[in-house]
């Protein structure tokens, strides 16, 4: 049965390659590139053609114009396949293309194919549902990552570097935490992990987790340095992110332990995940509450100062008006007494007084992947202590 399955898979791939080579080269079709994609996403579940995968990556890096035919060819292959092996290899290939850091790829938004409801119609194994779940989870992560990349690229175009704020950094941290949750959903759903292709895909996922978790650690460390400049809303958001980071650190430790026990090679190379002490979270709570209280106190003091100055001005104006009325009565009396004195000099009581202040209004305050799809050394840096609060 296995021999027949291999022969059938080989014939399908050869048939696809034959028709790809007959295609005419256009701006949306490249026969050589399509052939490399078909071979890199073959039906063979026991091996991966890394040579052709690397050819695709090199093609994208050296020739940006090949991105359109690549996306078209890969999307067409993944849309029509009903075999989990082809779908998973296609997702791994797409993942590797994202890691090539092509600027144009960051602007595509949602992936041009949909595997959210993928159902394998080729295998007869009892574990088919596990493969379906694995493919769906992998697709969900890549699709969400593509959306985030597009939104970040748009924000980068709209905002200058000097306009960056704590709020933008916190929002980016939240997106990274969402991606980390989705990455940890990509896992085999049985204790016996013995499928070579699944192990290879898990190696790619571990590398991506390393990248995302490193960004989270660096981001939290950067936010904590600026926390004194945050307002109350930003401080509360930072605290929620820290709570989430503490929870994810514990989940990540369990995830890596599961991967190590099941033979995922890159999981054994991942450094130990540092747990966030409860004391550090309490210190941050006190710090944020202190900053908020201090800002509120300063605001009240400023408002009281304005109110005092305004009240003082009103009192001065009232006193001068009273003096003016008194002076007016005196003038009237004198005029009645000294009626014939046309040269009498007196002060105009209605002249604006220069002693009244202006009204104040408002105050505002090196290690290569096991077989070559992705490389861990492109992300590897010692993870910083992101929570150094003492």
Residue pairs with C-beta under 8 A, 6 or more apart in sequence:
6 44
8 43
9 42
9 43
9 44
10 43
10 44
12 43
13 38
13 39
13 42
13 43
16 38
16 77
17 35
17 38
17 39
20 31
20 34
20 35
20 38
20 73
21 31
21 35
22 31
23 29
23 31
23 34
25 31
26 69
27 65
27 68
27 69
28 68
28 69
28 72
29 69
29 72
29 73
30 66
30 69
30 70
30 73
33 56
33 59
33 66
33 69
33 70
33 73
34 69
34 73
36 52
36 55
36 56
36 59
37 52
37 56
37 70
37 73
37 74
37 77
37 93
38 77
39 49
39 52
40 48
40 49
40 52
40 53
40 55
40 56
40 89
40 93
41 74
41 77
41 78
41 86
41 89
41 90
41 93
42 49
42 85
42 86
42 89
43 83
43 85
43 86
44 85
45 85
45 195
45 196
45 197
46 196
46 197
47 196
48 89
48 92
48 197
48 200
48 371
48 373
50 371
50 372
50 373
53 93
53 96
53 372
53 373
54 372
56 70
56 93
56 96
56 97
57 96
57 97
57 100
59 66
59 70
60 66
60 67
60 70
60 97
60 100
60 102
60 105
61 100
61 102
64 102
64 104
67 102
67 104
67 105
70 97
71 108
71 112
74 90
74 93
74 94
74 113
75 111
75 112
75 113
77 86
77 90
78 86
78 87
78 90
78 91
78 113
78 115
79 113
79 114
81 87
81 90
82 119
82 120
82 121
82 122
83 120
83 121
83 122
83 123
84 118
84 120
84 122
84 123
84 128
84 131
84 132
84 134
84 135
85 197
87 115
87 118
87 120
87 135
88 131
88 134
88 135
88 138
88 197
88 198
88 201
89 197
91 115
91 135
91 138
91 139
91 142
91 201
92 200
92 201
92 204
92 373
93 373
94 111
94 142
95 142
95 204
95 208
95 373
95 374
96 204
96 373
96 374
97 105
98 105
98 142
98 145
98 146
98 149
99 374
99 378
103 153
105 149
106 149
106 150
106 152
106 153
107 150
107 153
108 146
108 150
109 146
109 147
109 150
110 143
110 146
110 147
111 139
111 142
111 143
111 146
114 139
115 135
115 136
115 139
116 136
116 139
116 140
116 143
117 136
118 132
118 135
118 136
118 139
119 132
120 128
120 131
120 132
120 135
123 131
125 131
127 190
129 189
130 188
130 189
130 190
133 189
134 186
134 187
134 188
134 189
134 198
134 201
137 182
137 185
137 186
137 187
138 186
138 201
138 205
140 182
140 185
141 179
141 182
141 183
141 185
141 186
141 208
144 178
144 179
144 182
145 179
148 175
148 179
152 172
155 168
159 168
166 223
166 226
166 227
166 229
166 230
166 234
166 238
167 234
167 237
169 219
169 222
169 223
169 226
170 223
170 234
170 237
170 238
170 241
172 219
173 216
173 219
173 220
173 223
173 241
174 237
174 241
176 212
176 215
176 216
176 219
177 216
177 241
177 244
177 245
177 248
179 212
180 209
180 212
180 213
180 216
180 248
180 252
181 248
183 205
183 208
183 209
183 212
184 209
184 251
184 252
184 255
186 201
186 202
186 205
187 202
187 255
187 258
187 259
188 195
188 198
188 202
188 262
191 262
193 199
193 202
193 262
193 263
193 264
199 262
199 263
199 264
199 265
199 370
200 370
200 371
200 373
202 259
202 264
202 266
202 267
203 264
203 265
203 266
203 369
203 370
203 371
203 373
203 374
204 369
204 373
204 374
206 256
206 259
206 264
206 266
206 267
206 270
206 376
207 266
207 369
207 374
207 375
207 376
207 379
208 374
209 252
209 255
209 270
210 266
210 270
210 376
210 379
210 380
211 379
213 252
213 273
213 383
214 379
214 381
214 383
216 245
216 248
216 386
217 383
217 384
217 386
218 384
218 386
219 386
220 241
220 242
220 245
220 386
220 387
221 384
221 385
221 386
221 387
221 388
223 238
223 241
224 238
224 284
224 386
224 387
224 388
224 389
227 235
227 238
227 284
227 287
227 288
227 291
228 291
230 238
230 288
230 291
231 292
231 295
232 288
232 291
232 292
232 295
232 296
235 288
235 291
235 292
236 288
238 284
238 288
239 281
239 284
239 285
239 288
242 276
242 281
242 284
242 387
243 281
245 276
245 386
245 387
246 275
246 276
246 281
249 273
249 274
249 275
249 276
250 275
252 273
253 273
253 275
256 267
256 270
256 273
259 267
260 267
260 268
265 370
266 367
266 369
266 370
266 376
269 367
269 376
271 382
271 383
274 383
274 385
274 387
276 387
277 387
280 387
280 389
280 390
283 389
283 390
284 389
287 389
295 365
298 365
299 363
299 365
302 363
302 365
303 363
306 360
306 363
309 357
309 360
310 359
310 360
312 357
313 356
313 357
313 359
316 355
316 356
316 357
317 353
317 356
320 353
320 355
320 356
324 349
324 350
325 349
327 347
327 349
328 349
331 346
331 349
334 344
334 346
335 344
338 344
366 376
366 377
366 380
367 375
367 376
367 377
367 380
368 375
368 376
368 377
369 375
369 376
